[in-house]
Amino acid sequence: IPAIAKDVAAQLVARCGGVERDLAEAKRKYHKELAERKRLHNLVQELRGNIRVFCRVRPVSPRERENAGAEMTQCVEFPDDGSLHVKSSKKEKTFEYDQVFTTDSTQKAVYTEISDLVTSVLDGFNVCIF
């Protein structure tokens, strides 16, 4: 029985050594692919532009509607993607952005657009979202 135990132990040690080599190779490949993913992701972000400006217009709150009463008028228009037209009694102005989220935009739509920026933060790059 001791000879059989030695043979089994030797086989287990040989198999463990093979598994350790496979694990080391898998780790090496994983880190190589992770570095390549980061490089390509950041290249895409750079091509899109390092500085992007988004605008989100929130909906009018019930309290604001109540306070304005019948005098309430729409002061913001969205002529096309990336444009915001603001009107007041004195002045009108159009602003251009990379992306404009209207009052109907959902949190999911906003996050989908900025999720790549979150990935950049996780990769160690500086990002400002406010």
FENQUI-V761652 format. One line per field, one symbol per residue. psi: psi as a letter, one per 40 degrees, with the letter a starting at -180 (. if undefined). A space follows every 50 residues. Layout:
# FENQUI-V761652
psi=???
This chain:
# FENQUI-V761652
psi=ddddddddddddddddddddddddddddddddddddddddddddddddhd hihihhhiihidddddddaeehihehigdiheihhhhiddiiihihidhh hieeiidddddddeddddddddeeihihh.
